[in-house]
């Protein structure tokens, strides 16, 4: 159970020889919603008239973020768009969005947070809506969608941690994209 959403960060992912590395995380926007949908590849094997083997593996996922606002500079970076010397952002048909990692945290009870990084995400150009002001004020806030997948270097697609702000993992959660500790225990 979570009670909120905050601290939405992104870090540009670069890949060389099948190994992904990340830049320094940057604040993306003030978060309102984060909807993750995971797709699995499933298979069943029947033998002797009964289910003998069943396999379900992560295949990919989709992410939909609702945010207070996205600055043109952030959009340009996550969508691979050009920014000129006058800080005008130019969108083009040949733009190539880079892979990024997306991190955030959600408050839980007992002073704890759930910390999440999606490790290989590619954003899509968002729809935009503008509306004239009428008798009452209505806020139009952007949504942006992305696909996420597993990393090539180790097959991992998400880092997930529950703890307090004083936990060792939490202290550096937004200063660098976490990597597995040397000792890994299978859950």
C-alpha positions as CSV (number, residue, x, y, z in Angstrom):
1,X,0.0,0.0,0.0
2,X,1.3,3.4,-0.9
3,X,0.1,6.8,0.1
4,X,1.6,9.2,-2.5
5,X,4.2,9.7,-5.2
6,X,7.1,12.1,-5.4
7,X,10.7,12.7,-6.5
8,X,10.5,11.7,-10.1
9,X,14.0,11.5,-11.6
10,X,15.5,10.4,-14.9
11,X,19.0,9.5,-16.0
12,X,20.1,9.1,-19.6
13,X,21.3,5.6,-20.4
14,X,24.1,5.0,-22.9
15,X,25.2,1.6,-24.2
16,X,28.5,0.4,-25.4
17,X,29.1,-3.3,-26.4
18,X,25.9,-4.4,-24.8
19,X,26.7,-2.7,-21.4
20,X,24.4,0.1,-20.2
21,X,25.7,2.9,-18.0
22,X,23.8,6.0,-16.7
23,X,24.4,9.7,-16.4
24,X,23.7,11.6,-13.2
25,X,20.0,11.5,-12.3
26,X,18.1,14.8,-12.8
27,X,14.7,15.9,-11.5
28,X,12.1,15.2,-14.3
29,X,9.0,16.9,-12.9
30,X,6.6,17.0,-10.0
31,X,4.9,13.6,-10.1
32,X,1.1,13.1,-10.0
33,X,0.7,9.5,-11.2
34,X,2.8,6.6,-12.4
35,X,1.0,3.6,-14.0
36,X,3.2,0.6,-14.8
37,X,1.9,-2.2,-16.9
38,X,4.0,-5.4,-17.3
39,X,3.7,-7.8,-20.2
40,X,4.9,-11.4,-19.7
41,X,5.7,-14.2,-22.1
42,X,3.9,-17.3,-20.9
43,X,4.2,-20.9,-21.9
44,X,2.6,-24.2,-20.7
45,X,3.7,-27.7,-21.4
46,X,1.2,-30.6,-21.0
47,X,2.3,-34.2,-20.7
48,X,0.3,-37.2,-19.6
49,X,-2.9,-35.2,-19.8
50,X,-1.8,-32.7,-17.2
51,X,0.1,-29.4,-16.9
52,X,3.7,-30.5,-16.6
53,X,5.6,-27.2,-16.9
54,X,4.5,-23.6,-16.7
55,X,6.8,-20.6,-17.4
56,X,6.1,-16.9,-17.1
57,X,8.8,-14.4,-17.8
58,X,9.1,-10.6,-18.1
59,X,8.8,-9.5,-21.7
60,X,8.4,-5.7,-21.6
61,X,6.2,-3.0,-20.0
62,X,4.6,0.4,-20.5
63,X,4.8,3.4,-18.2
64,X,2.4,6.3,-18.1
65,X,3.4,9.3,-16.1
66,X,1.1,12.1,-15.1
67,X,3.1,15.2,-14.0
68,X,2.4,18.8,-13.0
69,X,4.5,20.1,-15.9
70,X,7.3,19.0,-18.3
71,X,9.8,21.7,-19.2
72,X,10.8,22.0,-22.8
73,X,14.4,21.2,-21.8
74,X,13.4,17.9,-20.1
75,X,11.2,16.9,-23.0
76,X,14.0,17.7,-25.4
77,X,16.4,15.4,-23.5
78,X,14.1,12.5,-23.1
79,X,12.7,12.7,-26.6
80,X,16.0,13.3,-28.4
81,X,15.0,16.8,-29.7
82,X,17.2,19.7,-30.6
83,X,17.6,22.8,-28.5
84,X,19.1,25.9,-30.2
85,X,21.2,28.7,-28.7
86,X,18.0,30.7,-28.0
87,X,16.6,27.7,-25.9
88,X,14.0,27.0,-28.6
89,X,13.2,23.2,-28.7
90,X,12.8,21.8,-32.2
91,X,10.9,18.5,-32.7
92,X,11.6,16.6,-35.9
93,X,10.5,13.5,-37.6
94,X,13.9,11.9,-37.3
95,X,14.3,12.5,-33.5
96,X,15.5,9.4,-31.6
97,X,14.6,9.3,-28.0
98,X,17.4,7.9,-25.9
99,X,16.9,5.2,-23.3
100,X,16.7,6.6,-19.8
101,X,16.2,5.2,-16.3
102,X,13.2,6.5,-14.4
103,X,13.2,6.7,-10.6
104,X,10.7,7.8,-8.0
105,X,9.4,7.0,-4.5
106,X,6.0,6.4,-2.9
107,X,5.2,7.0,0.7
108,X,4.2,4.0,2.8
109,X,3.0,3.8,6.4
110,X,5.5,3.7,9.3
111,X,7.8,6.3,7.9
112,X,8.9,4.1,5.0
113,X,9.0,4.7,1.3
114,X,8.9,2.4,-1.7
115,X,11.8,3.4,-4.0
116,X,11.7,2.3,-7.7
117,X,14.0,2.6,-10.7
118,X,12.9,1.4,-14.1
119,X,16.2,0.7,-15.8
120,X,15.7,1.0,-19.5
121,X,12.8,3.3,-20.6
122,X,12.1,5.0,-24.0
123,X,9.5,7.8,-24.1
124,X,7.1,8.6,-26.8
125,X,6.1,12.0,-28.0
126,X,3.2,13.1,-25.8
127,X,-0.2,14.5,-26.9
128,X,-0.9,18.1,-25.9
129,X,-4.1,19.8,-24.9
130,X,-4.8,23.5,-24.6
131,X,-8.0,25.0,-23.5
132,X,-9.2,28.6,-23.0
133,X,-10.0,29.9,-19.6
134,X,-13.7,30.0,-18.8
135,X,-15.7,30.9,-15.7
136,X,-13.7,28.4,-13.5
137,X,-10.1,27.4,-13.6
138,X,-9.2,24.1,-15.1
139,X,-5.6,22.7,-15.0
140,X,-4.3,20.8,-18.0
141,X,-1.5,18.6,-16.9
142,X,0.6,16.5,-19.2
143,X,0.8,12.7,-19.5
144,X,3.8,11.1,-21.1
145,X,4.0,7.4,-22.1
146,X,7.0,5.1,-22.5
147,X,7.9,1.5,-23.1
148,X,10.4,-0.2,-20.8
149,X,12.5,-3.3,-21.3
150,X,15.3,-5.3,-19.6
151,X,18.9,-4.3,-19.8
152,X,21.2,-6.2,-22.1
153,X,24.0,-6.5,-19.6
154,X,22.2,-8.5,-17.0
155,X,18.5,-8.9,-18.0
156,X,17.3,-6.7,-15.1
157,X,14.5,-4.2,-15.7
158,X,13.6,-2.8,-12.3
159,X,15.2,-1.9,-8.9
160,X,12.7,-1.9,-6.0
161,X,13.4,-1.1,-2.4
162,X,11.3,-0.4,0.7
163,X,12.9,1.4,3.6
164,X,13.3,4.6,5.5
165,X,15.1,7.7,4.3
166,X,18.0,6.8,6.6
167,X,18.5,3.4,4.9
168,X,21.8,3.0,3.0
169,X,20.1,2.4,-0.3
170,X,17.8,5.4,0.1
171,X,20.6,7.8,0.8
172,X,22.0,7.5,-2.7
173,X,18.8,6.5,-4.6
174,X,18.5,9.7,-6.5
175,X,22.2,10.6,-6.8
176,X,23.0,7.6,-9.0
177,X,21.0,4.7,-10.6
178,X,21.6,1.7,-8.3
179,X,23.4,-1.4,-9.5
180,X,23.1,-4.8,-7.8
181,X,25.3,-5.2,-4.7
182,X,28.1,-7.7,-4.9
183,X,26.2,-10.2,-2.8
184,X,22.8,-11.0,-4.4
185,X,20.3,-13.2,-2.7
186,X,17.4,-14.5,-4.8
187,X,14.1,-13.5,-3.3
